[in-house]
């Protein structure tokens, strides 16, 4: 089983990705305003591409507390990479946000307008 683990820091989210029976589960939790967002999210894109032959579906579970615009663009690239690898009907996103956090909610709503994948907006 191939896994990717990136520890959470003050500026970057914790990332855990694993393949189980062809299904990829990717959890991303925390703040995301790394100094180099492209470099940070490239780790996840590279991991997806390296394991493409083993992947049947990709499910994201995202819980961002703060997201810089550069991270937003890079995370969108991660989602698009997953869609290219397995198809739009085999990708999903659980977008979790604090119920009074309109900024994070709006990002999730915008993703649902941009992408054709199943996106669940989940307030907590």
N, C-alpha and C positions, 0 to 999 in steps of 0.2 A: 504494500500500500504506500503510495507516494503522498507525502504531506508537506505543507509549507507552513512554517510558524514564524511570525515576525512579532517581537515583543513590543508592547505599547510603550511609548515615551510621552513626554509632555507635548510634543508636536506631531506625533504619528499614532495612528490607531493600532490596536492589536489585530493581527490577521491570522486566521487559522483556515487552511484549506486542505481538504483531504478527499481522496477518491475511495468510494466504497461501492463495489459492484457496478461500476460505470457512472454512478451518480457523484457529482462533485458538490460538496457543501462548503461554502465560503462564508466565514463570519468576519465582519469588520466592525470594530467597536472603538469609539474614542474620538479625540480631536484629530483633525487632519489639516495641518498647515506646515508640512515639511519644507525645509529650505529648498529642496529640489523634488517637487511632486512627481515629475516625469520619471526620475530615477527611482523613487520609492515605489510607484505603481508598476514600473517596468518589471519588478520582481514577480508580481502576480501575473502579468501578461506573459512573461517568459515561462513561468510555471505551467500556465494553461497550455501554451503552445508545445512545451516539452512533453506534456502528458496527453496530447490531443487524441492519440490512438486508443486511449483507455477510457475516454469520456463519452458518455451517452447523454447526460443532462447536467445542467449547472443551476444550482439554487443558491442565491445570495441572501444573507441575513445581515443587514446593515443597520447600525445604531450609532450615527455620528452625533456628537455633541456640538461640534463646530466644524465647518467645512469652508476652507478658503476657495476662491474661485479657480485657482490653478489645480487644486485637488479635485474639484468638481469635474473639470474637463478630463483629467486623467482617469478618474473613476468611471466616467462615461466611456472612455476608451477601453477600460477593462470589460465593461458590460458588452460593448460592441464586439470585442474579441471573442467573448464567450458565445455570442449570437452567431458569429461567423463560423465558429468551430462546430456547434451542435444544432443550430437553427433557432429561429425565434420562438417556436412552439415548445422548445425544450429548455428554456431559460426562465427563471422567475426571480423576483426580488421582493423580499420583505423589508420595507423601509420603516424603521421604527423611529419615533420622535417623541420628545416630551410634549404633552398636549398643549402647552403654552408657547412652544417654540415654532413660531410662524415661519422663520427663515428655513429651517430644516424641512418643515412640511412643504413649503413652496418648491424646494429643490426636488423632493420626491414627486410632487405634482408635475413639475417640468419634465422630469425623466419619463413620466407616463405619457406625456405629450410627444416626446421625441422618439421613444422606443415603443415597439409593438409587443414587448414581453408582458407577462402577467406581473403587475406590481401591486402589492398589498401595502397600503398606508396604515400603519398601526400606531395609534397614540397610547402613551402610558403615563 
